[in-house]
């Protein structure tokens, strides 16, 4: 692979930005970055590759091309060191997600309860200064405390996180919407919040709720809007 192509891929990796390489049989390679414009005949195929993360051969009117996909490792950021978080911390790595838990309540955020988990016992506003959110981050707010949850929800919507979910009943979420609207969050952005959190599978226990949340996160990742999917290189 040419050095210029490797440099573009390295820059995309450093920026946690997804990329697809399109190679023809002659060995010519071009790079497409998620969110930029991608010309035909590769637009649809590149979009599918960015969503699935799978490489493969594409047949077009201009011949056969091989698509290789470079996705940043997806992350789950959980606000709240609760029982649901304990279960989710066991499930997320199995599905290929890095996971971090943030909770300023030191009585909950203890190494004993979250052994081997990336745990930060700080206010989210402070922790996120060193852990910036991005399009490959899923945020799940599960403390039930607006003082802790609302700030990172606003930050996740602003950063374009592929998933933003919040624990609570519809009544609780309605109150949350009013607070966010008062804080200046646009209705279109608030519509992206998954609440009540998790797929509706009738989950009752913390472990079942964690399964429902993880399933909803996977769905959001694989069906996310990849934009125009690529600028040619």
C-alpha positions in Angstrom: 0.0 0.0 0.0 1.3 3.5 -0.9 2.7 5.6 1.9 0.2 8.4 1.1 -2.7 5.9 1.6 -1.2 4.7 4.9 -0.8 8.3 6.1 -4.5 9.0 5.4 -5.6 5.9 7.2 -3.3 6.7 10.2 -4.8 10.2 10.4 -8.3 8.8 10.3 -7.4 6.3 13.0 -6.0 9.1 15.2 -9.1 11.1 14.7 -11.3 8.0 15.4 -12.9 8.4 12.0 -14.0 5.4 9.9 -12.5 4.8 6.5 -12.9 2.5 3.6 -10.3 1.7 0.9 -11.4 0.8 -2.6 -8.9 -1.2 -4.6 -9.1 -2.2 -8.3 -7.4 -5.2 -9.9 -4.6 -2.9 -11.2 -3.7 -2.1 -7.6 -5.0 1.5 -7.5 -6.3 2.4 -4.1 -8.5 5.3 -3.0 -9.7 6.2 0.5 -13.2 7.2 1.5 -13.9 8.7 5.0 -17.2 8.4 6.7 -19.3 11.6 6.5 -17.7 13.0 3.3 -19.1 12.7 -0.2 -18.5 9.5 -2.1 -18.9 9.3 -5.8 -20.7 6.6 -7.7 -20.4 3.7 -8.3 -19.1 3.0 -4.8 -21.5 5.2 -2.7 -24.0 2.5 -1.7 -21.3 -0.2 -1.2 -19.1 2.0 0.9 -22.1 3.0 3.1 -22.9 -0.7 3.7 -19.3 -1.5 4.5 -19.1 1.4 7.0 -22.2 0.1 8.8 -21.3 -3.5 8.8 -17.6 -3.3 9.2 -17.1 -6.1 6.7 -14.7 -6.2 3.8 -15.7 -7.6 0.5 -15.7 -7.5 -3.3 -18.1 -5.2 -5.1 -19.0 -5.6 -8.8 -19.7 -2.3 -10.6 -20.1 -1.2 -14.2 -16.4 -0.2 -14.1 -15.3 -3.6 -12.9 -14.7 -5.4 -9.6 -13.3 -3.6 -6.6 -12.2 -4.8 -3.2 -13.4 -2.8 -0.2 -11.5 -2.9 3.1 -13.0 -1.2 6.2 -11.2 0.5 9.1 -13.6 1.3 12.0 -12.5 2.9 15.2 -13.1 0.6 18.2 -16.6 1.4 19.4 -16.9 2.5 23.0 -19.7 2.5 25.6 -19.6 5.3 28.2 -22.0 4.6 31.1 -22.9 7.4 33.5 -23.7 5.6 36.7 -22.1 2.8 38.7 -25.3 0.9 39.3 -26.3 -2.8 39.1 -27.2 -2.4 35.4 -23.6 -1.1 34.8 -22.1 -4.2 36.5 -24.0 -6.5 34.2 -23.2 -4.4 31.1 -19.5 -4.3 32.0 -19.5 -8.1 31.6 -21.4 -8.1 28.3 -19.9 -5.2 26.4 -16.4 -6.7 25.9 -17.9 -9.9 24.5 -19.7 -7.8 21.8 -16.4 -6.0 21.0 -17.0 -2.7 22.9 -14.6 -0.9 25.1 -16.4 0.4 28.2 -16.0 3.1 30.7 -18.1 3.9 33.7 -18.2 7.4 35.3 -19.9 8.2 38.6 -18.9 10.9 41.1 -20.6 8.9 43.9 -17.7 7.2 45.5 -19.9 4.9 47.5 -21.1 3.3 44.2 -17.9 3.7 42.1 -15.7 1.3 43.9 -13.0 -1.1 42.6 -14.6 -3.9 44.6 -17.9 -3.5 42.6 -16.2 -3.0 39.3 -13.1 -5.1 39.3 -11.2 -4.8 36.0 -13.5 -2.1 34.6 -12.3 1.3 33.5 -14.0 3.2 36.3 -13.8 7.0 36.9 -15.1 8.4 40.2 -15.4 12.0 39.0 -18.1 14.3 37.8 -18.8 13.6 34.1 -18.1 17.2 33.1 -14.5 16.8 34.5 -13.9 13.3 33.2 -15.1 14.1 29.7 -12.4 16.8 29.3 -9.9 13.9 29.1 -12.3 11.4 27.4 -13.9 13.4 24.6 -17.0 11.9 23.0 -17.2 11.1 19.3 -19.3 9.4 16.6 -18.2 6.0 17.7 -19.2 6.4 21.3 -22.5 5.2 22.8 -23.6 7.0 26.0 -25.9 5.4 28.5 -27.1 7.5 31.4 -28.4 5.4 34.2 -28.1 7.2 37.5 -31.6 8.6 37.6 -30.0 11.8 38.9 -30.4 14.9 36.6 -27.4 16.6 38.2 -25.2 13.7 37.0 -27.0 12.5 33.8 -28.1 15.7 32.0 -24.7 17.2 31.4 -23.2 14.2 29.6 -26.5 13.7 27.6 -26.1 17.2 26.3 -22.5 16.6 25.5 -23.2 13.3 23.7 -25.9 14.9 21.5 -23.5 17.8 20.6 -20.7 15.3 19.8 -22.9 13.2 17.5 -22.6 10.0 19.5 -24.1 7.1 17.5 -26.2 6.2 20.6 -27.6 8.2 23.5 -29.8 6.4 25.9 -31.3 7.4 29.3 -32.9 5.3 32.1 -36.3 6.3 33.3 -40.0 6.0 32.7 -41.8 8.1 30.0 -42.8 10.5 32.7 -39.2 10.8 33.9 -38.1 11.4 30.3 -40.7 14.0 29.7 -39.3 16.0 32.7 -35.8 15.4 31.2 -36.9 16.8 27.9 -38.2 20.0 29.5 -34.9 20.5 31.3 -32.9 19.9 28.1 -35.2 22.3 26.2 -34.7 24.9 28.8 -31.0 24.4 28.5 -31.2 25.2 24.8 -31.1 21.7 23.3 -32.9 21.5 19.9 -36.0 19.2 19.6 -34.3 17.4 16.7 -31.4 16.5 18.9 -33.6 15.4 21.8 -35.5 13.1 19.5 -32.3 11.0 19.2 -32.4 10.1 22.9 -33.5 6.4 23.5 -35.7 6.5 26.5 -36.9 4.4 28.2 -33.5 2.9 27.5 -33.0 -0.5 25.8 -35.0 -2.5 23.3 -38.5 -3.4 24.6 -38.0 -7.1 25.4 -39.9 -7.0 28.7 -36.6 -6.8 30.7 -37.0 -6.8 34.5 -33.7 -7.6 36.2 -30.6 -5.5 35.9 -28.9 -8.2 33.8 -31.9 -8.3 31.4 -32.0 -4.5 31.2 -28.2 -4.6 30.4 -28.9 -7.1 27.5 -31.7 -4.8 26.2 -29.3 -1.8 26.3 -26.5 -3.6 24.6 -28.8 -4.9 21.9 -30.1 -1.4 21.2 -26.5 0.0 21.1 -25.6 -2.7 18.5 -28.6 -1.8 16.5 -27.7 1.9 16.6 -24.1 1.1 15.5 -25.0 -1.1 12.6 -27.8 1.2 11.4 -26.2 4.6 12.0 -26.3 7.3 9.5 -22.9 7.3 7.7 -23.6 10.5 5.8 -22.5 10.7 2.2 -19.8 8.1 3.0 -16.5 9.1 1.6 -14.2 11.6 -0.1 -11.9 10.2 -2.8 -8.2 10.1 -2.4 
